[in-house]
Amino acid sequence: MAAASDEFEVGYDVAAAIGASIEDIETPALIVDLDAFERNCERMRGYAETMGVRLRAHAKTHKSADIARYQMTHGGACGICCQKVSEAEALVRAGITDILIANEVSGRRKIDRVARLAKAARILVCVDNAENVGELSAAAVANDVTIEVLVEIDCGARRCGTQPGEPALDLARRVAAADNLVFAGLQAYNGPAQHIEDPVDRRAAIRRSTELAHETVQLFKANGLECDIVGGAGTGTHYLEGESGIYNELQAGSYIFMDAHYGRVRGENNQQVGGFEHALFVLASVMSKPGPGRAVCDAGLKAHSVDSGLPIVFEAPDLIYVSASDEHGVIDDPNNRLGLNSKVKLIPGHCDPTCNLHDWFIGVRNGRVEAVWPVTARGKLY
């Protein structure tokens, strides 16, 4: 009975055992090409070193403590970013101890959780309004901790962030004067610019963001407030903020995996931005061949996110993933290459929400499973 139980856990809960062939992975499964992943990490580490900036890698992409540890021990990351308190809690429990929640945290319960988390790790948060500063200070005092705070400005994303200049200065002064809070610097992230496909248009968008960040940092400095961190940037624009002389921490995340949409974001040389490679795939199996020229695989809406477009079949331009329903994906197969049980590697349209749909990353090298990593913070949205 013990052997049967062990077999069940390995064969069905985790989808693959260490050493198994890629052909034996239960599908749909989230797989990582470890060679490409490691090269991507090394490229970003090299870029950060060359530009003389820190890399604070964004864990909202992968939500994995194993990957976060790799980024910090081998990928040059000084720390990790999260988006939600529960994400940070999961990673701190797994031993990650330098985390920026690159987001506003509101609500008494969430703020109290941040303060309690600061007993076990270095925790930084962002603010964009004065009321939030008071709430954070009260929770930090009540828990006898110190919380580091970045003032976030809207530098073009039109999402969170106070206005640059005097409104940001007023907020920074409030942080600096608040009990148990430390003013740590500026958050200036232009999210939509990451996905501007044309490099000329993308550079123009970041030029304006950088101007706003620079003006605000100089205003802070003139009023006695030094920024230890000027943070922002992402996979699509890391080199623009990094070379600006203003930003000193990059918050890129998707570079480790890339996805179908980032495949369309071109660099200055018209290659895929940064030279990063596709390393993340949804491995799927053909479950039906209902007629000539058409195959149906087992990876539908529950296996990958399609908010940025449908997945692309990796290294098979004649195979087109044309539609998705909950459990099915329809593939145009004009040359009838696919048979029943054929495996296909799908590049997801958007890697971040795709990772949140899976329990495990299956790390593959040379056609064999080498690593199985849990998606530590899967479903941690609060």
Secondary structure, DSSP 8 states (H G I E B T S, - for coil): -HHHHHHHIIIIISS--TT-BGGGS-SSEEEEEHHHHHHHHHHHHHHHHHHT-EEEEETTTT--HHHHHHHHHTS-EEEEEESSHHHHHHHHHTT--EEEEEEE--SHHHHHHHHHHTTTSEEEEEE-SHHHHHHHHHHHHHTT--EEEEEEB-SSS-SS-B-TTHHHHHHHHHHHHSTTEEEEEEE---TGGGG-SSHHHHHHHHHHHHHHHHHHHHHHHHTT---SEEEE--TTTHHHHHTSSS--EE---GGGT--TTGGG-B-TTSSBGGG----EEEEEEEEEEEETTEEEES--TTTS--TT---EETT-TT-EEEEE-SS-EEEE-TT----TT-EEEEE-S-HHHHHTT-SEEEEEETTEEEEEEE-TTTT---
